[in-house]
Amino acid sequence: MSRWGILALLLSLITICQGGDGGTPSHGFHGFRDLPCPNAEDILPCTCNADENSRMDMDCSHVESEEQLERVFSATFPFSTFRNFTIFNNTFLTLLRNQSLGTASFTGVYFTNSVLEMVEPYALSNSFATAQVINMQKNLLVSFPFETLPSFTSLLELDLSDNRLIVPPLESETLLMLDLSNNEITNVSATAFSAVPQLSEIDLSGNQIPQIQTGTFAGHHNLYHVSLESNILKYIPEGAIQLTSSKPGTLILKSNDIRNIAINGITDIAKGKIDVSYNNITEMVEDVYRPLLMDDATLDITNNPLTCGCEIAWLIRNNNLLQLVTEGAACFNGQLLVDLNPGIYDNMGCECSHEWRNWVEDSGRSAASSRGGVHFKDKDIFLLIPQSPSHHPSSTLTQPSPHHRHAPRHAHRTRLWTQKATDAREPSHLRASHGVKYPGVEVDEQHPVEAGSALRHQLQQKGVADQPRDVAAAREGGL
């Protein structure tokens, strides 16, 4: 063949590949051009889009029946692994049937703001291994296959908020975020989430939950956010809420009918936020709230009918702790806590704190909260144990206030034992004292009032009281 013949042949091949004379491409080539998505005509009214990395998203918001959805997913799919499946603002689909999505699998399932009432157990079975997010918020759901959650081996987020669900105890080895807000939940058992060990965030706000049990929100090492806002809670029992994550915790108990919180009802919210606003709390019990504030948690207790009697004196006398209470917190008569005069509580004969568990290190910083555990990792940590009248150490630990007006009465009533952490298991090493013993710091055991000033001075000399918390501790006299 001549050189010109070869050239003509090449030109004809190029023309064929470009679609002949410029008309509509052939059907076969059209299918190739749509890859990795299926042919657009085959999946109407759904649409498929792929990004530059060939990750496909399927949107079926305009489907008008369950049958139509099944027809779409019975089409030929060159690839069945999708990133997201979306149905939004759909007013037709009330049921997501078993196998209605064919062989397709998804990483994210978003069926929201629609009229969905029921999800059958195997509607998402092809996504058991791939789904990381299931979001079905703002539907009319009365039935969801919670029993299949263990099969979703990659699931991280489950959002079923704003539905009509009642929720059984859940099980998932992978779930991190759970949103069940604004449903019809009236009961949460102590084991409701015990089989969801990785849980870090849970929202149960806007339900009709009257009570929570001891241990309901405890034992989850990643848990840092719990919202029970706008329920009908009246009481928080001991051991109910424990946020042990390394992240600063957030606990929202706003807008309930809470009147009392048990000692240790809320623990381990170091440097976090606690919101108990808009409840019926009348007393800020020291053993409840002081441990939380000592852990640098901020407290919103606004819009509660606080009586502001002697039970709140411990807070009003300690400006450092008071600063952690949200601005606007007030007594039942509207007087702001920050405007209360500490002298009133002295004049009214309110006693100083004398039953307070307090572990301290040589910096003067608290090493453990009230009625909590302590890890003796630092050789300079001291354990304080008050001696009972029979000269046996009692189970309650004490924070003395030696330079306060009423301290002498308490000083002779509660003698303190001190011991180095290294001697923690050796009762024979206990030494009697009226104050905290520091290395190189002497305390006059016979004159507790003067001892408070002397201790403060010696700590300042050692540079201990330069830290903000240490200043507060020295001011209180109860390090």
Backbone hydrogen bonds, N-H to C=O, Kabsch-Sander energy under -0.5 kcal/mol:
donor,donor_aa,acceptor,acceptor_aa,energy
6,I,2,S,-2.2
7,L,3,R,-1.9
8,A,4,W,-2.3
9,L,5,G,-2.2
10,L,6,I,-2.1
11,L,7,L,-2.2
12,S,8,A,-2.0
13,L,9,L,-1.9
14,I,10,L,-2.2
15,T,11,L,-2.1
16,I,12,S,-2.1
17,C,13,L,-2.3
18,Q,14,I,-1.6
19,G,16,I,-1.6
20,G,15,T,-1.4
22,G,19,G,-0.9
23,G,19,G,-0.8
30,H,26,S,-2.1
31,G,27,H,-2.1
32,F,28,G,-1.5
33,R,29,F,-2.1
34,D,30,H,-1.4
35,L,31,G,-0.5
35,L,32,F,-1.0
37,C,34,D,-1.6
42,D,39,N,-0.7
43,I,39,N,-0.7
43,I,40,A,-0.9
44,L,41,E,-0.6
46,C,43,I,-2.3
47,T,59,D,-2.2
49,N,57,D,-2.2
51,D,55,R,-1.6
54,S,51,D,-2.3
56,M,54,S,-0.6
57,D,49,N,-2.9
58,M,84,N,-3.0
59,D,47,T,-2.7
60,C,58,M,-0.5
60,C,86,T,-2.9
63,V,60,C,-1.6
69,L,65,S,-1.8
70,E,66,E,-2.1
71,R,67,E,-2.2
72,V,68,Q,-2.1
73,F,69,L,-1.8
74,S,71,R,-1.0
75,A,72,V,-1.3
77,F,75,A,-0.5
79,F,36,P,-0.5
82,F,80,S,-0.8
82,F,105,S,-2.9
83,R,56,M,-4.0
84,N,56,M,-0.8
85,F,108,G,-2.4
86,T,58,M,-2.5
87,I,110,Y,-2.8
89,N,112,T,-1.5
94,T,92,F,-0.5
96,L,118,M,-2.2
97,R,95,L,-0.7
99,Q,122,Y,-1.3
100,S,97,R,-1.7
102,G,99,Q,-1.7
104,A,101,L,-1.7
105,S,80,S,-2.6
107,T,82,F,-0.5
107,T,83,R,-1.9
108,G,83,R,-2.6
109,V,133,V,-2.6
110,Y,85,F,-3.3
110,Y,108,G,-0.5
111,F,109,V,-0.5
111,F,135,N,-2.4
112,T,87,I,-2.2
112,T,110,Y,-0.6
113,N,137,Q,-1.6
114,S,138,K,-1.0
115,V,90,N,-0.9
117,E,94,T,-2.6
118,M,94,T,-1.7
119,V,143,S,-1.3
120,E,96,L,-2.5
123,A,120,E,-1.9
125,S,122,Y,-1.2
127,S,124,L,-2.0
128,F,125,S,-1.4
131,A,127,S,-2.7
132,Q,107,T,-3.4
133,V,107,T,-1.8
134,I,157,E,-2.2
135,N,109,V,-3.3
136,M,134,I,-0.5
136,M,159,D,-3.0
138,K,161,S,-2.1
139,N,162,D,-1.0
140,L,116,L,-2.1
142,V,117,E,-2.5
143,S,117,E,-1.3
146,F,144,F,-2.4
148,T,145,P,-1.9
149,L,146,F,-1.7
151,S,148,T,-1.7
152,F,148,T,-0.6
152,F,149,L,-1.5
153,T,128,F,-1.5
153,T,151,S,-1.5
154,S,128,F,-0.6
155,L,152,F,-0.8
156,L,132,Q,-2.7
157,E,132,Q,-2.3
158,L,177,M,-2.3
159,D,134,I,-2.7
160,L,158,L,-0.6
160,L,179,D,-2.7
162,D,181,S,-2.6
163,N,182,N,-0.9
164,R,141,L,-2.3
170,L,192,A,-2.7
172,S,195,A,-2.2
176,L,156,L,-2.5
177,M,156,L,-2.6
178,L,201,E,-2.2
179,D,158,L,-2.5
180,L,178,L,-0.6
180,L,203,D,-2.8
182,N,205,S,-2.9
184,E,165,L,-1.9
192,A,189,S,-1.5
194,S,191,T,-0.6
195,A,170,L,-0.6
196,V,193,F,-1.8
199,L,196,V,-1.6
200,S,176,L,-2.9
201,E,176,L,-2.2
202,I,225,H,-2.0
203,D,178,L,-2.1
204,L,202,I,-0.5
204,L,227,S,-3.0
206,G,229,E,-2.4
207,N,204,L,-0.6
208,Q,185,I,-2.3
212,I,235,Y,-0.5
215,G,239,G,-2.0
216,T,213,Q,-2.0
217,F,240,A,-2.4
218,A,215,G,-1.3
221,H,219,G,-0.7
223,L,220,H,-1.3
224,Y,200,S,-2.6
225,H,200,S,-1.6
226,V,250,T,-2.4
227,S,202,I,-1.9
228,L,252,I,-3.3
230,S,254,K,-2.3
232,I,209,I,-1.8
234,K,210,P,-0.8
236,I,260,N,-1.5
239,G,264,N,-2.4
240,A,237,P,-1.5
241,I,265,G,-2.2
242,Q,217,F,-2.7
243,L,267,T,-1.8
244,T,220,H,-0.6
244,T,242,Q,-1.0
245,S,223,L,-1.6
249,G,270,A,-0.5
250,T,224,Y,-2.8
251,L,273,K,-2.7
252,I,226,V,-2.5
253,L,251,L,-0.6
253,L,275,D,-3.3
255,S,277,S,-2.0
256,N,278,Y,-0.6
257,D,233,L,-2.3
259,R,234,K,-2.6
260,N,234,K,-1.3
262,A,236,I,-3.0
265,G,262,A,-2.5
267,T,241,I,-2.0
271,K,295,D,-2.5
272,G,269,I,-2.1
273,K,249,G,-2.6
274,I,298,T,-2.5
275,D,251,L,-2.7
276,V,274,I,-0.6
276,V,300,D,-2.8
278,Y,302,T,-1.8
279,N,303,N,-0.7
280,N,258,I,-2.3
282,T,259,R,-0.6
285,V,283,E,-1.2
288,V,285,V,-1.2
289,Y,285,V,-2.3
290,R,286,E,-2.4
293,L,289,Y,-2.2
294,M,290,R,-2.8
295,D,291,P,-0.8
296,D,293,L,-2.1
297,A,292,L,-1.8
298,T,272,G,-2.6
299,L,324,L,-2.5
300,D,274,I,-2.9
301,I,299,L,-0.7
306,L,304,N,-1.9
306,L,330,A,-0.7
307,T,282,T,-2.8
308,C,282,T,-0.6
312,I,309,G,-2.1
313,A,310,C,-1.5
315,L,312,I,-1.1
316,I,312,I,-2.0
317,R,313,A,-2.4
318,N,315,L,-1.1
319,N,317,R,-0.7
322,L,318,N,-2.3
323,Q,319,N,-1.8
324,L,321,L,-1.6
325,V,322,L,-1.6
326,T,299,L,-3.4
329,A,326,T,-1.7
331,C,335,Q,-2.9
332,F,306,L,-3.1
334,G,331,C,-2.2
337,L,329,A,-2.5
339,D,336,L,-1.2
340,L,337,L,-1.4
344,I,341,N,-1.7
345,Y,341,N,-0.5
345,Y,342,P,-1.0
346,D,342,P,-1.0
347,N,343,G,-2.8
348,M,344,I,-2.0
349,G,346,D,-1.4
350,C,345,Y,-2.6
359,W,368,A,-0.6
360,V,382,F,-1.0
361,E,365,R,-1.5
364,G,361,E,-2.5
367,A,359,W,-3.5
368,A,359,W,-0.7
372,G,369,S,-1.9
376,F,374,V,-0.6
377,K,375,H,-2.2
381,I,378,D,-1.9
382,F,360,V,-2.8
383,L,419,Q,-1.6
384,L,382,F,-0.5
385,I,417,W,-1.7
387,Q,415,R,-2.6
388,S,392,H,-3.0
391,H,388,S,-2.6
394,S,386,P,-2.8
404,H,401,S,-1.7
407,A,404,H,-1.2
409,R,406,H,-0.9
410,H,406,H,-1.1
411,A,407,A,-2.9
412,H,408,P,-1.6
413,R,409,R,-0.8
414,T,410,H,-2.6
415,R,387,Q,-0.5
415,R,413,R,-0.5
416,L,433,S,-2.4
417,W,385,I,-2.2
418,T,431,R,-2.0
419,Q,383,L,-0.7
421,A,381,I,-1.4
423,D,420,K,-1.6
424,A,421,A,-1.9
426,E,423,D,-2.4
429,H,426,E,-2.3
430,L,427,P,-1.9
431,R,418,T,-1.6
433,S,416,L,-2.7
438,Y,441,V,-0.6
441,V,438,Y,-2.3
445,E,443,V,-0.8
447,H,444,D,-0.6
451,A,447,H,-2.3
452,G,448,P,-1.4
453,S,449,V,-1.0
454,A,450,E,-2.6
455,L,451,A,-3.1
456,R,452,G,-2.2
457,H,453,S,-2.5
458,Q,454,A,-2.7
459,L,455,L,-2.6
460,Q,456,R,-2.2
461,Q,457,H,-2.2
462,K,458,Q,-1.7
463,G,460,Q,-1.1
464,V,459,L,-2.4
465,A,459,L,-0.6
466,D,463,G,-0.8
467,Q,464,V,-1.2
471,V,467,Q,-2.3
472,A,468,P,-1.9
473,A,469,R,-2.5
474,A,470,D,-2.9
475,R,471,V,-2.4
476,E,472,A,-2.2
477,G,473,A,-1.8
478,G,473,A,-0.9
